Amino acid sequence: MVGLFYLIDMKLKIAIQKSGRLYDDSLRLLKECGIIISNGGNKLKTEAANFPIEVYFLRDDDIPQYVEDGVADIGIAGENVVYEKKKKLEVLEKLGFGKCRLSIAVGKNENFSRQWLNGKKIATSYPVLLQQYLDRQKISAEIHEISGSVEIAPGIGLADAICDLVSSGSTLLTNGLKEVETILPSQAVLISNKNLDDDRRSLVKKLLFRIRAVQKARSNKYILLNAPNEKLDDIIGLLPGMKSPTVLPLAIKGWSSVHSVLEEDDFWDIIEQLKEAGAQGILVVPIEKMIV
């Protein structure tokens, strides 16, 4: 009875960002996985109503440490933070949101080359990743670590260049800088403590199953079209689908309805080819979940 009670009462502990660029998308992912989370009143800890999971809302920079220490079993954090902190963790899955890049930026009028950085001062909040880049490129530069507003450092004479996260690049332009070198492409990842017991690993596996179904759905579209039968082979040849397209006869003689799934990356090119091959009445429908 004690063991049974333990299994029922056990919850997977997940740490997510309490505010900032990953917060909304992390909660949205859990919701799309069918997990109901309430964070009313900005609580620092809450439980799901329909899945054995407990959510901790933490600072992004602290999440790798909490997961390594076992305070949280898993967490959602940016790759940039995970690799900067150098904690002993497992990266289980890239989540496809929070995309940005850690880049070198210099004054917009500088004639940049990598060797230009030799002897320069570089301001950053990511000294570990920056030093790794400098070592790989055999560049000797002085790293000036600051915790915020990195982009103003060249303008006030604190540094010659910066290494910072870039999304659109608009902040760099505003401060008279240009992006010249990407050190690390980054996005949100699911991380895990390396020493989870079998029961918690089983819960992580269930959560990953849901996450992958959601991700697969996001990157694919369901497509329906009408095709003249004499063009059917050509049209089917353009539609790989999960296995093969579904073909159903229409009430109008000589026509069929074709159903398939297209990857988002191939979508527009294939749509144009389908029209040229004779497809008509093309409908494109988003997919909520996709199990493969």
C-alpha positions as CSV (number, residue, x, y, z in Angstrom):
1,M,0.0,0.0,0.0
2,V,2.8,2.4,0.8
3,G,4.4,1.8,-2.7
4,L,1.1,2.3,-4.4
5,F,0.4,5.6,-2.5
6,Y,3.9,6.8,-3.5
7,L,3.2,6.2,-7.2
8,I,-0.1,7.9,-7.1
9,D,1.3,10.9,-5.1
10,M,4.5,11.3,-7.1
11,K,4.7,14.3,-9.4
12,L,7.2,15.3,-12.1
13,K,8.7,18.7,-11.2
14,I,9.3,21.0,-14.1
15,A,10.9,24.5,-14.0
16,I,9.9,27.2,-16.4
17,Q,10.8,30.8,-16.8
18,K,8.6,33.0,-14.5
19,S,8.6,35.9,-16.9
20,G,10.3,36.9,-20.1
21,R,10.4,35.6,-23.6
22,L,10.0,31.8,-22.8
23,Y,7.2,32.1,-20.2
24,D,4.2,32.4,-22.5
25,D,5.4,29.8,-25.0
26,S,6.3,27.3,-22.3
27,L,2.8,27.5,-20.8
28,R,1.3,27.3,-24.3
29,L,3.2,24.1,-25.0
30,L,2.0,22.5,-21.8
31,K,-1.6,23.5,-22.7
32,E,-1.2,22.1,-26.2
33,C,-0.1,18.9,-24.6
34,G,-3.4,18.8,-22.8
35,I,-1.9,19.8,-19.4
36,I,-4.0,22.3,-17.5
37,I,-1.9,24.8,-15.5
38,S,-3.1,27.7,-13.4
39,N,-0.7,30.4,-12.4
40,G,-3.2,32.9,-11.0
41,G,-1.7,35.5,-8.6
42,N,1.8,34.9,-10.0
43,K,2.5,31.9,-7.8
44,L,6.0,30.5,-7.8
45,K,4.7,26.9,-7.7
46,T,1.5,25.2,-9.0
47,E,0.2,21.8,-10.0
48,A,-1.5,20.5,-13.1
49,A,-5.1,19.5,-12.7
50,N,-4.9,16.5,-15.0
51,F,-1.3,15.3,-15.2
52,P,1.1,14.4,-12.4
53,I,3.3,17.4,-12.8
54,E,4.3,20.3,-10.5
55,V,5.5,23.6,-12.1
56,Y,8.1,25.9,-10.6
57,F,8.4,29.4,-12.0
58,L,12.0,30.5,-11.8
59,R,14.5,32.9,-13.3
60,D,15.8,31.6,-16.6
61,D,19.4,31.7,-15.5
62,D,18.6,29.6,-12.4
63,I,16.8,26.8,-14.1
64,P,19.9,24.7,-15.1
65,Q,21.2,24.8,-11.5
66,Y,17.9,23.7,-10.1
67,V,17.6,20.8,-12.5
68,E,21.2,19.7,-11.9
69,D,20.6,19.8,-8.1
70,G,17.4,17.8,-8.5
71,V,15.1,20.5,-7.0
72,A,13.4,20.2,-10.4
73,D,13.4,17.0,-12.5
74,I,13.2,18.8,-15.8
75,G,13.1,22.3,-17.1
76,I,12.6,24.5,-20.1
77,A,15.4,27.0,-20.8
78,G,17.2,28.6,-23.7
79,E,20.2,26.7,-25.2
80,N,22.3,29.8,-24.6
81,V,21.7,29.6,-20.8
82,V,22.1,25.8,-20.7
83,Y,25.5,25.9,-22.4
84,E,26.7,29.0,-20.7
85,K,26.1,27.5,-17.2
86,K,27.9,24.2,-18.1
87,K,25.8,22.1,-15.8
88,K,25.6,18.3,-15.8
89,L,22.3,17.9,-17.6
90,E,20.6,16.0,-20.4
91,V,19.1,18.0,-23.3
92,L,16.0,16.0,-24.2
93,E,14.4,18.0,-26.9
94,K,14.6,21.2,-28.9
95,L,11.2,22.9,-28.6
96,G,11.1,25.2,-31.6
97,F,10.3,28.5,-29.8
98,G,12.4,31.2,-28.3
99,K,14.6,31.2,-31.3
100,C,17.5,33.7,-31.3
101,R,21.3,33.6,-31.8
102,L,24.3,34.6,-29.7
103,S,26.3,36.9,-32.0
104,I,29.2,39.3,-32.2
105,A,28.3,42.9,-33.1
106,V,30.5,45.8,-33.8
107,G,30.1,49.4,-34.8
108,K,28.2,49.8,-38.1
109,N,31.2,51.5,-39.8
110,E,33.8,48.9,-38.8
111,N,35.5,46.8,-41.5
112,F,35.2,43.5,-39.6
113,S,37.2,40.4,-39.8
114,R,37.6,37.8,-37.1
115,Q,41.2,38.9,-36.6
116,W,40.0,42.4,-36.0
117,L,38.9,41.2,-32.5
118,N,42.5,40.6,-31.5
119,G,43.4,42.9,-28.6
120,K,39.8,44.3,-28.4
121,K,37.5,44.6,-25.5
122,I,34.2,42.6,-25.9
123,A,31.3,43.2,-23.5
124,T,29.0,40.2,-22.9
125,S,26.7,38.4,-20.4
126,Y,28.0,35.1,-21.8
127,P,31.7,34.9,-21.0
128,V,31.9,31.1,-21.2
129,L,30.5,30.8,-24.7
130,L,32.4,33.8,-25.9
131,Q,35.7,32.5,-24.5
132,Q,35.0,29.1,-26.2
133,Y,34.5,31.0,-29.5
134,L,37.7,33.0,-29.1
135,D,39.7,29.9,-28.3
136,R,38.4,28.1,-31.4
137,Q,39.3,31.1,-33.5
138,K,42.7,31.5,-31.7
139,I,41.8,35.1,-30.9
140,S,43.2,37.0,-27.9
141,A,40.6,39.5,-26.6
142,E,39.6,41.0,-23.3
143,I,36.1,39.9,-22.1
144,H,34.2,42.5,-20.1
145,E,31.3,40.7,-18.3
146,I,28.2,42.8,-17.7
147,S,24.7,41.7,-16.7
148,G,22.5,43.9,-18.8
149,S,22.3,46.6,-21.5
150,V,25.2,45.1,-23.3
151,E,24.4,46.9,-26.6
152,I,25.3,50.4,-25.1
153,A,28.9,49.3,-24.1
154,P,30.6,50.4,-27.4
155,G,28.8,53.8,-27.4
156,I,30.0,54.7,-23.9
157,G,33.6,53.5,-24.5
158,L,33.3,50.4,-22.3
159,A,34.1,48.0,-25.1
160,D,35.0,47.8,-28.8
161,A,32.4,45.0,-29.6
162,I,29.7,43.0,-27.9
163,C,28.5,39.4,-27.8
164,D,24.8,39.3,-27.1
165,L,21.5,37.6,-28.0
166,V,20.0,38.8,-31.2
167,S,16.4,38.2,-32.5
168,S,15.4,40.8,-35.1
169,G,18.6,42.9,-34.8
170,S,16.6,46.2,-34.3
171,T,18.2,46.9,-30.9
172,L,21.7,46.7,-32.5
173,L,20.7,49.1,-35.3
174,T,19.3,51.5,-32.7
175,N,22.6,51.5,-30.9
176,G,24.7,52.0,-34.1
177,L,25.9,48.3,-34.2
178,K,25.8,45.5,-36.8
179,E,25.8,41.8,-36.4
180,V,28.9,40.2,-37.9
181,E,29.3,36.7,-36.5
182,T,26.9,34.1,-35.0
183,I,28.4,32.1,-32.2
184,L,25.4,29.9,-31.2
185,P,22.0,29.5,-32.7
186,S,19.6,29.1,-29.7
187,Q,16.1,28.1,-28.9
188,A,14.2,26.7,-26.0
189,V,15.1,23.1,-25.0
190,L,13.7,20.6,-22.5
191,I,16.5,19.6,-20.0
192,S,16.5,16.8,-17.5
193,N,18.4,15.8,-14.3
194,K,20.7,12.9,-15.2
195,N,19.7,10.9,-12.1
196,L,16.0,10.5,-12.4
197,D,14.5,7.3,-11.0
198,D,12.6,4.9,-13.3
199,D,9.2,6.2,-12.3
200,R,10.1,9.8,-13.1
201,R,11.7,8.8,-16.4
202,S,8.5,7.1,-17.3
203,L,6.6,10.3,-16.7
204,V,9.1,12.3,-18.7
205,K,8.6,9.7,-21.5
206,K,4.9,10.4,-21.4
207,L,5.4,14.1,-21.5
208,L,7.9,13.8,-24.4
209,F,5.3,11.8,-26.4
210,R,2.8,14.6,-26.1
211,I,5.4,17.3,-26.9
212,R,6.6,15.5,-30.0
213,A,3.0,15.0,-31.2
214,V,2.4,18.8,-30.8
215,Q,5.7,19.7,-32.6
216,K,5.0,17.3,-35.5
217,A,1.6,18.9,-35.9
218,R,3.1,22.4,-36.0
219,S,5.5,21.5,-38.8
220,N,2.9,19.9,-41.0
221,K,-0.3,20.8,-42.8
222,Y,-3.2,18.6,-43.8
223,I,-4.1,19.1,-47.5
224,L,-7.3,18.2,-49.4
225,L,-7.7,18.7,-53.2
226,N,-9.7,17.6,-56.2
227,A,-7.9,15.9,-59.0
228,P,-8.9,14.8,-62.5
229,N,-8.3,11.1,-62.7
230,E,-6.2,11.4,-65.8
231,K,-3.8,13.6,-63.8
232,L,-4.0,11.5,-60.6
233,D,-0.7,9.7,-60.9
234,D,1.2,13.0,-61.5
235,I,-0.5,14.7,-58.5
236,I,0.1,11.7,-56.2
237,G,3.7,11.7,-57.1
238,L,4.0,15.2,-55.6
239,L,2.4,14.2,-52.3
240,P,4.6,11.9,-50.2
241,G,2.3,12.1,-47.1
242,M,3.0,10.0,-44.0
243,K,2.8,6.8,-46.0
244,S,0.9,7.6,-49.2
245,P,-2.0,10.0,-50.0
246,T,-5.6,8.9,-49.4
247,V,-7.6,8.9,-52.7
248,L,-11.5,8.9,-52.7
249,P,-13.8,9.0,-55.7
250,L,-16.0,12.1,-56.0
251,A,-19.6,12.1,-57.1
252,I,-18.6,13.8,-60.3
253,K,-17.3,11.1,-62.7
254,G,-13.7,11.3,-63.6
255,W,-12.6,13.2,-60.4
256,S,-11.1,12.1,-57.1
257,S,-10.5,13.8,-53.7
258,V,-6.9,13.5,-52.5
259,H,-5.9,13.9,-48.9
260,S,-2.3,14.1,-47.6
261,V,0.1,15.8,-45.2
262,L,2.8,18.2,-46.2
263,E,5.8,19.5,-44.3
264,E,5.7,23.2,-43.7
265,D,9.1,23.7,-45.3
266,D,8.0,22.1,-48.6
267,F,4.5,23.6,-48.6
268,W,4.5,26.5,-51.0
269,D,6.8,24.8,-53.7
270,I,4.5,21.7,-53.7
271,I,1.3,23.8,-53.8
272,E,2.5,25.5,-57.0
273,Q,3.4,22.2,-58.6
274,L,0.0,20.7,-57.7
275,K,-1.8,23.5,-59.4
276,E,0.4,23.2,-62.5
277,A,-0.4,19.4,-62.5
278,G,-4.1,20.1,-62.6
279,A,-5.2,20.0,-58.9
280,Q,-8.2,22.2,-58.0
281,G,-10.1,23.3,-54.9
282,I,-7.0,22.9,-52.7
283,L,-7.8,23.2,-49.0
284,V,-5.1,23.5,-46.3
285,V,-6.0,22.7,-42.7
286,P,-3.8,23.1,-39.5
287,I,-3.1,19.9,-37.6
288,E,-3.7,19.9,-33.8
289,K,-1.8,16.7,-32.9
290,M,0.1,14.3,-35.0
291,I,1.1,10.8,-33.8
292,V,3.6,9.0,-36.0
